[in-house]
Amino acid sequence: MSQQDKLWGGRFAEATDQFVETFTASVSFDRRLYRHDIRGSQAHARMLVEVGVLSAEDGRLIQEGLEAILADIEAGRFEWRVDLEDVHMNIEARLTARIGDAGKRLHTGRSRNDQVATATRLYLRDAVDDLGRELRRLMQGLVDLAEREHATIMPGFTHLQTAQPITFGHHLLAWFEMLWRDHERLRDTRHRLNRLPLGAAALAGTSYPIDRELTARLLGFEGICENSLDAVSDRDFAIEFCAAASLIMMHLSRFSEELVLWASMQFRFIDLPDRFCTGSSIMPQKKNPDVPELVRGKTGRVYGHLMALLTLMKAQPLAYNKDNQEDKEPLFDTVDTVGGSLRAFADMVVHLQPQRERMRQAALDGYATATDLADYLVRKGTPFRDAHEIVGQAVRAGIEQGVDLSQMPLAQLQSFSAQIEDDVFAVLSLEGSVAQRAHRGGTAPQQVLRAVAQARQRLLSLND
């Protein structure tokens, strides 16, 4: 292609270096924006007709031409050309070839700077909606599983050491709360990105009598970007999305770590479905938890994209700079990575098989009701620090004898404190321990069921 054939070639006397042409092109990755670019162009053309800048006939030809191009792309008949640089120039060039001079009038009153910002926001808005649906599907799976396991006892941990008995349903709802916050952040992000940059043109606006509010309504934006310089140069929305995505991946990574541990022979708390695991090429007995391990690994990838975008923007002067072409690949890969991770987890969670007896035995093995004995003594009048010391002595004796506190004879327990009576065994049992945590947010089975019902209502509210 000669320089004069470029859509911007009038200023230039020599052709672009062939390597530079390839090096600076973005069509290999930004063509995924084609639907959003076409949608933005259709709204722009309709607005230009409404304000009298374009004739109705030109508007009709543009709309029909863009619909035909969309059909060609969807059918795989569209030839993407590197010499046309990006998705926007490829579509505009094809439009002009199809409908003639009317296609050349489409770019009136806009620049690629506000065009790409608009297409990217439209793309990310759709991506946020898709991710929100996957988050809700995963949360729904957790709630369903929590309801089934509301009374299943397992050890709760601090420092990865057995701390106190909890219910598996309660643990699952902790994951739900993390994901609920993630969903809230995505909704907040969507609100801020849902502003129209189109109309800012290259940086200063346009001399044509455009109606930006009309374009915003046609595209479903909540409002417009108020400053033309900021409109074309802002990438806060992409950074904010990647920050929210990083938190999602951090939560999935924590979730993954627990699943990997729990599926091991050392824990044996859960069994993962075979279809979410792989085997070893040399060790026939292996069943590897590849899905959670891979999600755990992909977390670093998303963190890296966040840092890449922050670094990309940190020293850019106003307004648009070619640097901003580098926002697409980190953004696109973040969307793909988070979407795939959420899908895998939503599919997998509903098929988790808890090993209830193993969980219960692990809670027994760790003196998980020691705090309950201390609380029992406090209720009998013993100062907490004294109670702590007494129970510590009892635990040491239990370790030496290889018995749990609940298995000690009453006489032995009374040797540590005369305030201990035969009602102590009601609090030393695992069931008794969890039942006492019957306040809002506690691990008692009835509170888990209450929290499940509340979680279902919260999920329903998202459909309002």
C-alpha positions in Angstrom: 0.0 0.0 0.0 1.4 3.4 -1.0 1.4 6.2 1.6 -1.2 8.0 -0.3 -3.6 5.0 0.1 -3.4 5.3 3.9 -6.4 6.9 5.4 -4.0 9.5 6.9 -1.3 9.5 4.2 -1.7 13.0 2.7 0.9 14.6 4.9 3.6 12.0 4.2 6.1 11.9 1.2 7.5 8.4 1.8 6.1 5.0 2.7 6.2 3.7 6.3 9.1 1.4 6.9 7.9 -2.2 6.5 9.1 -3.3 9.9 7.7 -0.2 11.6 4.3 -0.8 9.9 4.2 -4.3 11.4 5.7 -3.1 14.7 3.1 -0.4 15.2 0.1 -2.3 14.0 -2.4 -3.5 16.6 -5.0 -5.3 14.4 -3.6 -8.7 15.4 -5.1 -8.2 18.9 -7.5 -5.2 18.8 -9.8 -6.8 16.2 -11.7 -8.4 19.0 -13.2 -4.9 19.4 -15.0 -5.2 16.0 -18.5 -5.5 17.4 -18.0 -2.5 19.7 -16.3 -0.4 17.0 -19.2 -1.1 14.6 -21.7 -0.3 17.3 -20.0 3.0 18.2 -19.8 3.9 14.5 -23.5 3.2 14.0 -24.4 5.4 16.9 -22.0 8.2 15.7 -23.5 8.1 12.2 -27.1 8.2 13.5 -26.2 11.2 15.6 -24.6 13.0 12.6 -27.8 12.5 10.7 -29.9 13.8 13.5 -27.9 17.0 13.8 -27.8 17.5 10.0 -24.1 16.8 9.4 -24.8 13.7 7.4 -27.6 13.2 4.9 -30.2 10.6 5.6 -29.1 8.7 2.5 -25.5 8.7 3.7 -26.7 7.5 7.1 -28.7 4.7 5.5 -25.7 3.5 3.4 -23.4 3.6 6.4 -25.8 1.6 8.6 -26.3 -1.0 5.9 -22.6 -1.2 5.1 -21.6 -1.7 8.7 -24.2 -4.4 9.2 -22.8 -6.2 6.1 -19.3 -5.9 7.4 -20.4 -7.3 10.8 -21.9 -10.2 9.0 -18.7 -10.8 7.0 -16.6 -10.7 10.2 -18.9 -13.1 12.0 -18.8 -15.5 9.1 -15.0 -15.4 8.8 -15.1 -13.7 5.4 -13.4 -10.5 6.5 -9.7 -10.0 5.5 -7.8 -8.3 8.2 -4.9 -6.2 6.8 -1.8 -5.2 8.9 -1.1 -2.3 6.5 -4.4 -0.8 7.8 -3.0 -0.8 11.3 -6.0 -1.5 13.5 -9.5 -2.7 13.8 -10.9 0.8 13.2 -9.1 1.5 9.9 -9.8 -2.0 8.6 -13.5 -1.5 9.1 -13.6 2.0 7.7 -11.6 1.1 4.6 -13.9 -1.9 3.9 -16.9 0.4 4.4 -15.6 2.9 1.9 -14.8 0.2 -0.6 -18.4 -1.1 -0.2 -20.4 2.2 -0.2 -18.1 4.8 -1.7 -17.9 8.4 -0.5 -20.5 7.9 2.2 -18.0 5.7 4.0 -15.5 8.5 3.9 -17.9 10.8 5.7 -18.4 8.5 8.7 -15.3 9.8 10.5 -16.6 13.4 10.5 -16.4 14.9 14.0 -14.4 12.1 15.5 -10.8 10.8 15.8 -9.4 7.4 16.3 -8.5 8.6 19.8 -12.0 9.0 21.0 -13.1 6.1 18.8 -10.8 3.5 20.4 -11.6 4.8 23.9 -15.3 4.3 23.2 -14.9 0.8 21.7 -12.7 -0.2 24.6 -15.2 1.0 27.2 -18.0 -0.8 25.4 -16.0 -4.0 25.3 -15.1 -3.8 28.9 -18.6 -3.0 29.9 -19.8 -6.2 28.3 -16.9 -8.1 29.8 -17.7 -6.9 33.3 -21.3 -8.1 32.8 -20.1 -11.5 31.7 -17.8 -11.8 34.6 -20.5 -10.8 37.0 -22.7 -13.6 35.7 -19.9 -16.1 36.3 -19.3 -14.7 39.8 -23.0 -15.1 40.6 -22.9 -18.7 39.3 -20.0 -19.5 41.5 -21.6 -17.8 44.5 -24.8 -19.7 43.9 -22.9 -23.0 43.9 -21.2 -22.1 47.2 -24.6 -21.3 48.8 -26.1 -24.6 47.6 -23.1 -26.5 49.0 -23.1 -24.6 52.3 -26.8 -25.5 52.8 -26.1 -29.2 52.3 -23.1 -29.0 54.6 -24.5 -26.7 57.2 -23.9 -29.1 60.1 -20.7 -30.8 58.8 -18.0 -30.3 61.4 -14.4 -29.5 60.4 -11.4 -27.9 62.1 -11.1 -24.1 61.7 -7.5 -23.0 61.3 -5.2 -20.1 62.3 -1.5 -20.3 61.2 -2.7 -23.6 59.5 -3.0 -25.1 63.0 -6.2 -26.5 64.3 -7.9 -23.7 66.2 -11.6 -24.3 66.9 -14.4 -26.5 65.4 -16.4 -24.9 62.7 -19.0 -26.1 60.2 -18.0 -26.7 56.6 -21.0 -24.6 55.5 -19.7 -21.7 57.5 -16.3 -22.0 55.8 -17.9 -22.0 52.4 -19.9 -18.9 53.2 -16.6 -17.1 54.0 -15.7 -17.6 50.4 -19.1 -16.3 49.4 -18.5 -13.1 51.3 -15.1 -12.6 49.4 -16.8 -13.1 46.1 -19.7 -10.8 47.0 -17.3 -8.0 47.6 -15.7 -8.8 44.3 -19.1 -8.5 42.6 -19.7 -5.1 44.3 -16.3 -3.9 43.0 -17.2 -4.9 39.5 -20.5 -3.1 39.7 -18.7 0.1 40.9 -16.1 -0.3 38.2 -18.8 -0.6 35.6 -20.5 2.6 36.8 -17.3 4.6 36.4 -16.3 3.2 33.0 -19.8 3.7 31.6 -19.1 7.2 30.3 -18.9 8.2 26.6 -15.6 9.6 25.3 -16.9 10.0 21.7 -17.1 13.6 20.8 -13.7 14.5 22.3 -12.2 13.9 18.8 -8.4 14.0 18.9 -8.2 16.0 22.1 -10.0 19.4 21.8 -13.5 18.4 20.7 -14.9 19.2 17.3 -16.3 22.2 15.5 -19.3 20.2 14.2 -22.6 20.6 16.1 -22.6 17.1 17.6 -25.0 15.8 20.2 -22.9 13.8 22.7 -25.9 13.1 25.0 -27.8 11.5 22.1 -24.8 9.3 21.2 -24.5 8.3 24.9 -28.2 7.3 25.0 -27.8 5.3 21.8 -24.9 3.3 23.3 -26.4 2.9 26.7 -23.8 5.1 28.5 -24.8 6.7 31.8 -23.2 10.0 30.9 -20.4 11.6 29.0 -16.7 12.2 29.8 -16.8 15.9 30.6 -13.3 17.0 29.5 -12.1 16.2 26.0 -8.4 15.9 27.0 -9.3 13.5 29.8 -11.8 11.6 27.6 -9.1 10.4 25.1 -6.2 9.9 27.5 -7.9 8.3 30.5 -7.3 4.6 31.1 -8.4 4.7 34.8 -11.3 2.4 33.9 -8.9 -0.3 32.6 -6.6 0.0 35.6 -9.6 -0.1 38.0 -10.9 -3.2 36.3 -7.5 -4.9 36.5 -7.3 -4.0 40.2 -10.8 -5.5 40.8 -9.7 -8.5 38.7 -6.6 -9.0 40.8 -8.7 -9.1 44.0 -10.9 -11.7 42.4 -7.9 -13.8 41.5 -6.4 -13.4 44.9 -9.6 -14.8 46.4 -9.7 -17.7 43.9 -6.0 -18.3 44.7 -6.7 -18.6 48.5 -9.6 -20.8 47.6 -7.3 -22.9 45.4 -4.7 -23.3 48.1 -7.2 -24.7 50.5 -8.6 -27.1 47.8 -5.1 -28.3 47.0 -4.4 -28.9 50.7 -7.7 -30.5 51.4 -7.5 -32.9 48.4 -4.1 -34.2 49.6 -3.7 -37.5 51.3 -2.5 -35.6 54.4 -5.8 -33.9 54.8 -8.3 -35.9 52.8 -11.1 -33.4 53.5 -12.5 -33.3 50.0 -12.5 -35.3 46.8 -12.3 -33.4 43.6 -14.2 -34.7 40.5 -11.9 -36.7 38.2 -12.8 -34.4 35.3 -11.1 -31.5 37.0 -7.9 -33.4 37.8 -5.1 -35.1 35.9 -2.7 -38.0 36.5 1.0 -38.4 36.5 3.0 -39.8 33.6 5.1 -41.9 35.9 3.2 -42.4 39.2 0.0 -44.3 38.6 -1.5 -43.5 42.0 -1.5 -39.7 41.5 -4.6 -37.5 41.1 -3.4 -34.0 40.7 -5.6 -31.0 41.4 -4.6 -29.2 38.3 -7.5 -26.7 38.0 -7.0 -25.0 41.4 -3.2 -25.2 41.0 -3.4 -23.5 37.6 -5.8 -20.8 38.9 -3.4 -20.2 41.7 -0.6 -19.7 39.1 -2.6 -17.5 36.8 -3.1 -15.1 39.7 0.4 -13.8 39.2 -0.3 -13.2 35.6 -3.3 -10.9 36.4 -1.2 -9.1 39.0 1.4 -8.5 36.3 -1.2 -6.9 34.0 -2.3 -4.5 36.7 1.3 -3.4 37.2 1.9 -3.1 33.4 -1.1 -0.7 33.1 0.0 1.4 36.1 3.4 1.6 34.6 2.1 2.4 31.1 0.2 5.4 32.4 2.5 6.8 35.1 4.4 9.3 32.9 2.1 10.1 30.0 1.5 13.7 29.3 -2.0 14.8 28.1 -3.5 13.9 25.8 -3.4 10.7 23.8 -0.1 8.9 23.1 0.8 5.8 21.1 1.7 4.2 24.4 -2.0 3.6 25.0 -2.0 1.0 22.3 -0.3 -1.2 24.9 -3.3 -1.2 27.1 -5.2 -3.7 25.0 -3.3 -7.0 25.5 -3.0 -6.8 29.3 -6.7 -5.9 29.4 -7.9 -8.6 27.1 -5.8 -11.3 28.8 -7.1 -10.2 32.2 -10.7 -10.6 31.0 -9.9 -14.0 29.5 -7.9 -15.3 32.5 -10.5 -14.2 35.1 -13.4 -15.4 33.0 -11.8 -18.8 32.5 -10.9 -19.1 36.2 -14.4 -18.2 37.4 -16.0 -20.6 34.9 -13.7 -23.5 36.0 -14.5 -22.9 39.7 -18.2 -22.5 39.1 -18.3 -25.8 37.3 -16.1 -27.5 39.9 -17.6 -26.3 43.2 -21.0 -27.9 42.7 -19.3 -31.3 42.5 -17.0 -31.1 45.5 -17.4 -34.2 47.7 -16.6 -33.4 51.4 -15.2 -36.3 53.4 -17.2 -35.7 56.5 -15.8 -38.3 58.8 -12.3 -37.3 58.0 -13.1 -33.7 58.7 -14.7 -34.5 62.0 -11.7 -36.7 63.1 -9.3 -33.9 62.2 -11.2 -31.6 64.5 -11.0 -34.1 67.3 -7.3 -34.6 66.8 -6.4 -31.0 67.3 -7.9 -30.2 70.8 -10.3 -27.8 69.0 -12.6 -27.4 72.0 -9.9 -26.1 74.3 -11.2 -22.5 74.0 -14.7 -23.8 74.9 -13.3 -25.2 78.2 -11.7 -21.9 78.9 -15.0 -20.1 78.3 -16.7 -22.6 80.5 -14.4 -21.9 83.4 -14.9 -18.1 82.9 -18.6 -18.6 83.1 -18.0 -20.4 86.4 -16.1 -17.4 87.8 -12.5 -18.1 86.8 -10.6 -15.1 85.4 -9.8 -15.7 81.7 -6.0 -15.7 82.1 -6.3 -18.3 84.8 -8.7 -20.3 82.7 -6.2 -20.1 79.8 -3.4 -21.5 82.0 -5.6 -24.3 83.4 -6.7 -25.4 80.0 -3.2 -25.3 78.7 -2.2 -27.7 81.4 -5.1 -30.0 80.5 -4.1 -30.0 76.8 -0.5 -30.9 77.7 -1.8 -33.8 79.7 -4.0 -34.9 76.8 -1.1 -34.8 74.4 1.0 -36.9 76.7 -1.8 -39.4 77.1 -3.0 -39.3 73.5 -6.6 -38.4 74.4 -8.9 -35.5 73.5 -10.3 -33.3 76.3 -13.7 -34.7 75.7 -12.3 -38.2 76.3 -10.8 -37.4 79.7 -12.6 -38.7 82.8 -14.4 -36.1 84.8 -12.1 -36.7 87.8 -9.1 -35.9 85.7 -10.6 -32.7 84.4 -11.5 -31.7 88.0 -7.8 -32.2 89.0 -7.1 -29.1 86.9 -10.0 -27.1 88.4 -12.5 -27.8 91.1 -15.1 -25.7 89.2 -15.4 -28.3 86.5 -18.6 -30.3 86.8 -20.3 -33.0 84.7 -22.0 -30.4 82.5 -18.6 -29.7 81.0 -19.0 -32.5 78.4 -21.8 -30.6 76.7 -19.2 -27.9 75.7 -16.3 -30.2 75.0 -18.1 -32.1 72.2 -17.6 -30.8 68.7 -21.3 -30.4 68.2 -21.7 -28.6 71.5 -18.8 -26.3 70.6 -20.3 -25.2 67.2 -23.8 -25.0 68.7 -22.7 -22.3 71.1 -21.6 -20.0 68.3 -25.3 -19.2 67.6 -25.0 -15.4 67.1 -25.2 -13.7 63.7 -22.1 -14.5 61.8 -21.3 -17.5 63.9 -20.6 -21.1 62.9 -23.6 -22.8 64.5 -25.6 -24.9 62.1 -28.8 -22.8 62.5 -26.8 -19.7 61.9 -25.4 -21.2 58.7 -28.9 -21.9 57.5 -29.9 -18.3 58.4 -26.8 -17.0 56.5 -27.7 -19.3 53.5 -31.2 -17.8 53.3 -29.8 -14.3 53.5 -27.2 -15.1 50.8 -30.0 -16.3 48.5 -31.9 -13.1 49.0 -28.8 -11.1 48.2 -28.3 -13.0 45.0 -31.9 -12.5 44.0 -31.4 -8.7 44.6 -28.8 -8.7 41.8 -31.5 -9.6 39.3 -33.6 -6.6 40.2 
